[in-house]
Amino acid sequence: VNLNGFSIVIADRAALPEVTAAQELQKVLKREIVTMSALPQKNAIIIGDTESALVKPLLKKLDLKKSGDDVIVQAMIGGNLILTGSSPRAALYSVYDFMQRQMGVRWAFDGENGTFYTKNHFSVPENFYRKHQAGFRFRNMGYTQKNSDESKFFNARNFAHEGDFRFGGERYYGGETIQPYRSDFKDHPEYFAVRDGVRYLPPPTGWSWVINGCWSNQGFTDLCLKRIREGIRRHHANHISLHPADSSRRCECEKCVALIDPDASSRWYRYNAQMLRELKKDFPDLRYSVLAYQEYLEVPAIDVEEVEFVEYCQYTRCFIHKIGDPRCATNEQDFARLARWEKEKKVPLGIWDYTYDVFSRGFNIPVYRFFADEIKNFHSRNFVKLFIEGGPCIRFSRSASYVALQLMWDPARDPEEVMQEYCKAVYGPAWKMMYAYHVACAENWDNMNAHLSQCFNNPGGTAKLYLTPALIALAEKTFADSISAVTRSRLKEEVKLKHLAAIIFEKETFQNCSSLSTVVIGDRVETIGLYAFSGCSNLQSISIPNSVTSIDNSAFCGCKGL
């Protein structure tokens, strides 16, 4: 069935994520969006969830019901293509999944420069049917930068939950809310933690926002609850996760010390449950979770109450070795603790991943196989959530982020297939060479004789082990040959530029692009995309023709020579 002549149809009162889905599909099909109250006869792409008036009559045929899980169904029924899901958000993901699998659209990184169209003819079999449930119920990546719309769309298009109403995402609220403000100290010093016998206000330098409170002080607890209630309403939150200050040195007053019964971890989970019981009086329908972190990373002796799941923070694991590698004592200890959580607490678990926080500054870490290993492992253990925190390395590690997001959506996929998919879209005629480069980088990373854990390490020592002479030589040859292959190709100039920008980005993140000094843009290019030449520090001149009508944000960020 050829879809090029199909119209795009949503219900009269479609939910906002369904409207977003229709608009996204319209960008590729170039068809009008039509609103209807009843099913059209044929030749329509119908978008809606189980509550949509257009989808409800077909639910039995679709084998779909309303659910909080992201379940999608795509089917040809009665001459129409139905793109639906178990919720408005799932209906959006159904469209994104269809656009990727059937229409060849790849959102490799954020911005128009990261969007690639690999097909121009769209069709499906007459008996087409696909049903899929996401690998994790909650999937997040901290890719969003400075509330950037481009990065929000990147996350959603790759099936990561976004808080924006357009994407129907999880609107989290909480974080380090169990602490006083600096301004509270003047009137209420008793709200602050006792350290070395006095109420302690940290100096206004360094991590000055990390301020521990006095958990045994009812006035402090009431103040935190008041501010949390205000925050929930202000942010229209539907998922709450509270944390104390990011420091394990808690209040040392006599009453707070007495709360360590029978252990420090139990003290926090008991206090958290107390807070959540109060919040549930006003917000009974929200979702509540909690971190296992700092001194409460350890399994508590008491039950963990009032939460749907616990997110285990894995900053103590090794970010080089895979799970179960007998060479890695670091992983052995961390995963033994995680196993105790599974065995003793009988509470659903999620993972808070710190891989991109491993270094103190940006570094392209080739961890797509590392991510694949943990994603498949955690999925096999029925973990409900995986969140990959956005640290200094995330903006430099495009391919690893893409592979991770795709596998979080469908853990059954082969990571090599996903990486090849990325390379074909992003590098065009140079894809085989660039894929071999990514594989070589991943193998070097995996084979380093070192252990790497915790956050914000100096990358200098790791770079010496990772960047071997052989890898550097391979990279230099690959970049030169890849640039040549794209330049000599018969692709359109704007397509060439996107491929070249992606290769140059990889070159820059690998070796600071010391040789790039001049760029000439073809006279048919209209847009220079987001981050197109970001970080090209030695770029001294660029020729921009009159055909260019727009230059996206940060296209030349870090180009100090211009």
SEGUDREN-442693 format. One record per residue (C-alpha): x, y, z; residue number from 0. Coordinates in steps of 0.1 Angstrom, whole numbers, plus 5000, padded with zeros to 4 digits. Layout:
X_Y_Z_NUM .
...
end
This chain:
5000_5000_5000_0 .
5015_5033_4989_1 .
5011_5059_5016_2 .
5022_5090_4997_3 .
4986_5099_4989_4 .
4972_5093_5024_5 .
4958_5121_5045_6 .
4968_5125_5082_7 .
4938_5123_5105_8 .
4933_5129_5142_9 .
4902_5132_5164_10 .
4884_5165_5168_11 .
4896_5168_5204_12 .
4929_5150_5201_13 .
4954_5151_5230_14 .
4984_5173_5226_15 .
5009_5145_5220_16 .
4987_5132_5192_17 .
4987_5167_5176_18 .
5025_5167_5179_19 .
5026_5133_5163_20 .
5005_5145_5133_21 .
5027_5175_5129_22 .
5059_5154_5129_23 .
5045_5130_5103_24 .
5033_5160_5082_25 .
5070_5172_5079_26 .
5078_5141_5059_27 .
5046_5133_5040_28 .
5037_5170_5032_29 .
5000_5162_5036_30 .
4972_5182_5053_31 .
4962_5173_5088_32 .
4924_5167_5090_33 .
4903_5164_5122_34 .
4873_5140_5122_35 .
4848_5126_5147_36 .
4843_5093_5128_37 .
4865_5068_5109_38 .
4872_5078_5073_39 .
4865_5052_5047_40 .
4900_5047_5035_41 .
4934_5063_5025_42 .
4940_5079_5059_43 .
4967_5076_5085_44 .
4948_5077_5118_45 .
4967_5088_5149_46 .
4952_5084_5184_47 .
4953_5065_5216_48 .
4928_5041_5231_49 .
4905_5069_5242_50 .
4904_5085_5207_51 .
4869_5083_5190_52 .
4887_5072_5158_53 .
4905_5043_5175_54 .
4880_5030_5201_55 .
4859_5011_5175_56 .
4890_4992_5164_57 .
4906_4982_5198_58 .
4896_4945_5196_59 .
4911_4942_5161_60 .
4942_4961_5173_61 .
4946_4939_5204_62 .
4952_4970_5225_63 .
4940_4984_5258_64 .
4947_5015_5279_65 .
4979_5012_5300_66 .
5005_5032_5318_67 .
5031_5012_5299_68 .
5042_5025_5265_69 .
5026_4999_5242_70 .
5022_5008_5205_71 .
5003_4992_5176_72 .
5005_4999_5139_73 .
4981_4982_5115_74 .
4964_4984_5082_75 .
4926_4981_5088_76 .
4899_4988_5062_77 .
4922_5007_5039_78 .
4935_5030_5067_79 .
4968_5029_5085_80 .
4963_5031_5123_81 .
4991_5044_5144_82 .
4980_5041_5180_83 .
4992_5034_5215_84 .
4981_5027_5251_85 .
4982_5064_5260_86 .
4985_5097_5241_87 .
5023_5095_5247_88 .
5024_5060_5233_89 .
5005_5071_5202_90 .
5032_5097_5197_91 .
5059_5070_5200_92 .
5039_5048_5176_93 .
5043_5075_5150_94 .
5080_5080_5158_95 .
5086_5042_5156_96 .
5068_5040_5123_97 .
5087_5070_5108_98 .
5120_5053_5118_99 .
5112_5017_5108_100 .
5090_5022_5077_101 .
5100_5057_5065_102 .
5137_5057_5072_103 .
5138_5088_5093_104 .
5168_5090_5116_105 .
5171_5115_5145_106 .
5208_5109_5152_107 .
5214_5140_5173_108 .
5195_5172_5181_109 .
5188_5199_5155_110 .
5180_5198_5118_111 .
5216_5189_5112_112 .
5210_5157_5131_113 .
5179_5147_5111_114 .
5184_5124_5081_115 .
5159_5111_5056_116 .
5169_5078_5040_117 .
5138_5070_5019_118 .
5115_5090_4996_119 .
5089_5063_4989_120 .
5066_5050_5017_121 .
5046_5018_5016_122 .
5035_4990_5039_123 .
5020_4955_5032_124 .
4982_4952_5030_125 .
4983_4930_5061_126 .
5007_4952_5080_127 .
5007_4948_5118_128 .
5032_4957_5145_129 .
5029_4956_5183_130 .
5057_4966_5206_131 .
5061_4974_5243_132 .
5090_4996_5254_133 .
5119_4978_5271_134 .
5116_4999_5302_135 .
5086_5016_5316_136 .
5105_5048_5323_137 .
5133_5059_5300_138 .
5152_5091_5304_139 .
5184_5107_5292_140 .
5197_5140_5304_141 .
5204_5152_5269_142 .
5184_5184_5272_143 .
5206_5215_5273_144 .
5195_5248_5287_145 .
5158_5239_5280_146 .
5166_5236_5243_147 .
5136_5227_5221_148 .
5159_5208_5197_149 .
5172_5185_5224_150 .
5137_5179_5238_151 .
5126_5168_5204_152 .
5157_5146_5201_153 .
5148_5128_5233_154 .
5111_5123_5224_155 .
5119_5112_5189_156 .
5141_5085_5203_157 .
5115_5074_5229_158 .
5129_5090_5260_159 .
5104_5106_5283_160 .
5102_5143_5283_161 .
5084_5165_5307_162 .
5070_5189_5280_163 .
5032_5186_5276_164 .
5037_5182_5238_165 .
5053_5148_5244_166 .
5031_5136_5273_167 .
5062_5129_5294_168 .
5069_5123_5330_169 .
5069_5157_5348_170 .
5093_5151_5376_171 .
5095_5173_5407_172 .
5117_5168_5437_173 .
5155_5165_5436_174 .
5174_5180_5465_175 .
5143_5196_5480_176 .
5150_5183_5516_177 .
5173_5211_5525_178 .
5169_5247_5537_179 .
5177_5278_5517_180 .
5207_5300_5526_181 .
5183_5328_5533_182 .
5166_5307_5560_183 .
5196_5308_5583_184 .
5190_5344_5596_185 .
5156_5336_5611_186 .
5158_5298_5616_187 .
5193_5286_5622_188 .
5177_5256_5640_189 .
5166_5243_5606_190 .
5203_5237_5597_191 .
5224_5206_5604_192 .
5247_5206_5634_193 .
5283_5201_5624_194 .
5311_5200_5651_195 .
5286_5213_5677_196 .
5272_5243_5658_197 .
5245_5250_5633_198 .
5263_5250_5599_199 .
5258_5272_5569_200 .
5283_5263_5541_201 .
5304_5292_5527_202 .
5291_5307_5495_203 .
5317_5291_5473_204 .
5321_5257_5457_205 .
5290_5235_5461_206 .
5274_5262_5481_207 .
5238_5249_5474_208 .
5245_5217_5492_209 .
5230_5225_5526_210 .
5220_5198_5551_211 .
5189_5203_5573_212 .
5179_5191_5607_213 .
5155_5162_5600_214 .
5144_5160_5636_215 .
5132_5196_5636_216 .
5094_5196_5628_217 .
5096_5232_5616_218 .
5122_5223_5590_219 .
5101_5193_5578_220 .
5069_5215_5576_221 .
5088_5242_5556_222 .
5101_5215_5531_223 .
5066_5201_5527_224 .
5052_5236_5521_225 .
5078_5243_5494_226 .
5074_5209_5478_227 .
5036_5213_5476_228 .
5041_5247_5459_229 .
5066_5232_5435_230 .
5043_5203_5425_231 .
5015_5227_5416_232 .
5038_5252_5399_233 .
5053_5225_5376_234 .
5021_5204_5372_235 .
5042_5174_5383_236 .
5030_5139_5381_237 .
5061_5121_5394_238 .
5078_5129_5427_239 .
5112_5119_5439_240 .
5127_5137_5469_241 .
5164_5138_5478_242 .
5183_5153_5507_243 .
5213_5175_5501_244 .
5240_5159_5480_245 .
5263_5152_5509_246 .
5264_5123_5533_247 .
5274_5143_5563_248 .
5240_5147_5579_249 .
5230_5166_5611_250 .
5249_5156_5642_251 .
5224_5169_5668_252 .
5214_5144_5694_253 .
5179_5138_5680_254 .
5191_5133_5644_255 .
5218_5108_5656_256 .
5191_5089_5675_257 .
5172_5084_5642_258 .
5200_5062_5630_259 .
5180_5031_5640_260 .
5192_5006_5631_261 .
5214_5021_5603_262 .
5219_5054_5585_263 .
5201_5041_5554_264 .
5170_5033_5574_265 .
5170_5068_5588_266 .
5165_5083_5553_267 .
5139_5058_5540_268 .
5119_5062_5572_269 .
5120_5101_5569_270 .
5112_5100_5532_271 .
5081_5077_5538_272 .
5070_5102_5565_273 .
5072_5131_5540_274 .
5054_5111_5512_275 .
5025_5101_5535_276 .
5019_5138_5541_277 .
5021_5147_5504_278 .
4998_5119_5494_279 .
4970_5136_5515_280 .
4970_5164_5489_281 .
4983_5145_5459_282 .
4971_5109_5461_283 .
4972_5102_5423_284 .
5009_5111_5417_285 .
5037_5086_5412_286 .
5063_5084_5439_287 .
5098_5070_5437_288 .
5131_5074_5456_289 .
5168_5072_5450_290 .
5193_5048_5466_291 .
5222_5072_5469_292 .
5250_5084_5492_293 .
5248_5068_5527_294 .
5214_5054_5517_295 .
5228_5035_5488_296 .
5231_5006_5512_297 .
5202_4983_5517_298 .
5182_4994_5548_299 .
5171_4971_5575_300 .
5136_4985_5573_301 .
5111_4982_5545_302 .
5111_5009_5518_303 .
5075_5023_5519_304 .
5053_5047_5500_305 .
5072_5044_5467_306 .
5065_5027_5434_307 .
5102_5019_5428_308 .
5137_5026_5439_309 .
5164_5041_5416_310 .
5197_5026_5424_311 .
5225_5052_5417_312 .
5254_5034_5400_313 .
5283_5059_5405_314 .
5304_5032_5422_315 .
5304_5008_5392_316 .
5333_5006_5367_317 .
5326_5025_5335_318 .
5350_5004_5314_319 .
5342_4968_5322_320 .
5310_4950_5314_321 .
5288_4933_5339_322 .
5302_4900_5352_323 .
5338_4907_5339_324 .
5359_4886_5363_325 .
5388_4911_5360_326 .
5367_4939_5377_327 .
5365_4939_5415_328 .
5349_4973_5413_329 .
5319_4960_5395_330 .
5318_4929_5417_331 .
5312_4950_5448_332 .
5287_4974_5432_333 .
5266_4946_5416_334 .
5267_4925_5448_335 .
5250_4955_5466_336 .
5225_4958_5437_337 .
5217_4921_5440_338 .
5210_4925_5477_339 .
5185_4952_5469_340 .
5168_4928_5445_341 .
5168_4899_5470_342 .
5161_4916_5503_343 .
5137_4944_5495_344 .
5114_4929_5469_345 .
5108_4964_5455_346 .
5108_4973_5418_347 .
5142_4988_5408_348 .
5155_5013_5383_349 .
5190_5025_5375_350 .
5204_5060_5376_351 .
5234_5058_5353_352 .
5264_5081_5357_353 .
5285_5071_5327_354 .
5285_5106_5311_355 .
5296_5121_5345_356 .
5328_5100_5346_357 .
5351_5130_5335_358 .
5353_5165_5347_359 .
5352_5179_5311_360 .
5339_5169_5277_361 .
5353_5137_5263_362 .
5339_5115_5235_363 .
5336_5082_5253_364 .
5329_5052_5230_365 .
5305_5033_5253_366 .
5278_5021_5229_367 .
5288_4984_5237_368 .
5290_4993_5274_369 .
5254_5007_5273_370 .
5242_4977_5253_371 .
5256_4953_5279_372 .
5239_4971_5308_373 .
5206_4978_5290_374 .
5202_4941_5281_375 .
5212_4930_5316_376 .
5188_4954_5334_377 .
5159_4945_5310_378 .
5164_4908_5317_379 .
5161_4916_5354_380 .
5128_4934_5349_381 .
5141_4968_5361_382 .
5114_4994_5355_383 .
5136_5024_5347_384 .
5169_5035_5332_385 .
5180_5071_5334_386 .
5213_5081_5319_387 .
5224_5114_5335_388 .
5236_5142_5313_389 .
5272_5150_5323_390 .
5301_5167_5307_391 .
5306_5138_5281_392 .
5271_5136_5267_393 .
5273_5162_5240_394 .
5305_5147_5227_395 .
5293_5111_5226_396 .
5265_5113_5199_397 .
5267_5077_5186_398 .
5267_5061_5220_399 .
5236_5082_5231_400 .
5217_5072_5199_401 .
5224_5035_5204_402 .
5215_5037_5241_403 .
5181_5053_5234_404 .
5173_5029_5207_405 .
5181_4999_5229_406 .
5161_5013_5259_407 .
5131_5013_5235_408 .
5139_4978_5221_409 .
5165_4959_5241_410 .
5162_4929_5217_411 .
5180_4949_5189_412 .
5216_4941_5180_413 .
5238_4971_5190_414 .
5260_4966_5160_415 .
5230_4969_5138_416 .
5219_5001_5155_417 .
5254_5015_5152_418 .
5255_5007_5115_419 .
5221_5023_5111_420 .
5235_5055_5128_421 .
5266_5055_5105_422 .
5246_5049_5073_423 .
5224_5079_5081_424 .
5250_5103_5095_425 .
5281_5096_5073_426 .
5265_5086_5040_427 .
5290_5072_5016_428 .
5316_5071_5043_429 .
5296_5049_5067_430 .
5316_5017_5065_431 .
5349_5035_5073_432 .
5333_5055_5102_433 .
5316_5023_5115_434 .
5350_5006_5116_435 .
5364_5037_5135_436 .
5336_5035_5161_437 .
5342_4998_5166_438 .
5379_5003_5170_439 .
5373_5030_5196_440 .
5349_5008_5215_441 .
5373_4979_5215_442 .
5401_5001_5228_443 .
5379_5014_5256_444 .
5368_4979_5265_445 .
5403_4965_5266_446 .
5419_4992_5287_447 .
5438_4977_5317_448 .
5422_5001_5342_449 .
5392_5007_5364_450 .
5372_5039_5363_451 .
5343_5048_5386_452 .
5328_5078_5405_453 .
5323_5112_5388_454 .
5343_5141_5374_455 .
5376_5123_5371_456 .
5405_5140_5352_457 .
5404_5123_5317_458 .
5442_5127_5312_459 .
5452_5094_5326_460 .
5425_5074_5308_461 .
5433_5092_5275_462 .
5468_5079_5277_463 .
5455_5043_5278_464 .
5427_5047_5254_465 .
5444_5068_5226_466 .
5470_5043_5215_467 .
5492_5051_5185_468 .
5474_5025_5164_469 .
5440_5041_5172_470 .
5452_5076_5165_471 .
5466_5065_5131_472 .
5434_5047_5122_473 .
5413_5077_5132_474 .
5434_5102_5112_475 .
5432_5080_5081_476 .
5395_5074_5086_477 .
5387_5111_5089_478 .
5407_5120_5058_479 .
5393_5092_5037_480 .
5357_5098_5049_481 .
5359_5135_5041_482 .
5372_5127_5007_483 .
5345_5101_5000_484 .
5317_5125_5009_485 .
5333_5154_4990_486 .
5336_5133_4958_487 .
5301_5119_4961_488 .
5273_5131_4938_489 .
5250_5140_4967_490 .
5232_5173_4969_491 .
5253_5200_4985_492 .
5232_5204_5016_493 .
5233_5167_5022_494 .
5271_5167_5017_495 .
5274_5194_5043_496 .
5255_5175_5069_497 .
5277_5144_5064_498 .
5309_5165_5064_499 .
5298_5184_5096_500 .
5292_5151_5114_501 .
5326_5137_5104_502 .
5343_5169_5114_503 .
5325_5168_5147_504 .
5339_5133_5153_505 .
5373_5145_5143_506 .
5371_5175_5166_507 .
5361_5154_5196_508 .
5389_5129_5189_509 .
5418_5152_5183_510 .
5406_5189_5184_511 .
5407_5191_5146_512 .
5441_5208_5145_513 .
5442_5207_5107_514 .
5409_5223_5099_515 .
5413_5260_5091_516 .
5392_5268_5061_517 .
5357_5257_5049_518 .
5339_5266_5017_519 .
5301_5260_5016_520 .
5285_5251_4984_521 .
5262_5277_4967_522 .
5230_5256_4970_523 .
5231_5252_5008_524 .
5203_5271_5026_525 .
5208_5262_5063_526 .
5239_5258_5085_527 .
5225_5234_5112_528 .
5228_5233_5150_529 .
5264_5227_5161_530 .
5275_5222_5125_531 .
5310_5233_5132_532 .
5309_5236_5169_533 .
5343_5232_5186_534 .
5364_5237_5154_535 .
5388_5259_5174_536 .
5413_5264_5146_537 .
5388_5273_5119_538 .
5400_5307_5106_539 .
5378_5314_5076_540 .
5346_5302_5061_541 .
5329_5312_5029_542 .
5291_5315_5032_543 .
5272_5319_4999_544 .
5241_5341_4994_545 .
5220_5309_4993_546 .
5223_5305_5031_547 .
5192_5320_5047_548 .
5195_5307_5082_549 .
5223_5297_5107_550 .
5211_5277_5136_551 .
5221_5282_5173_552 .
5257_5273_5182_553 .
5266_5265_5146_554 .
5301_5280_5152_555 .
5303_5277_5190_556 .
5339_5274_5201_557 .
5353_5285_5168_558 .
5378_5308_5184_559 .
5398_5315_5152_560 .
5369_5331_5134_561 .
end
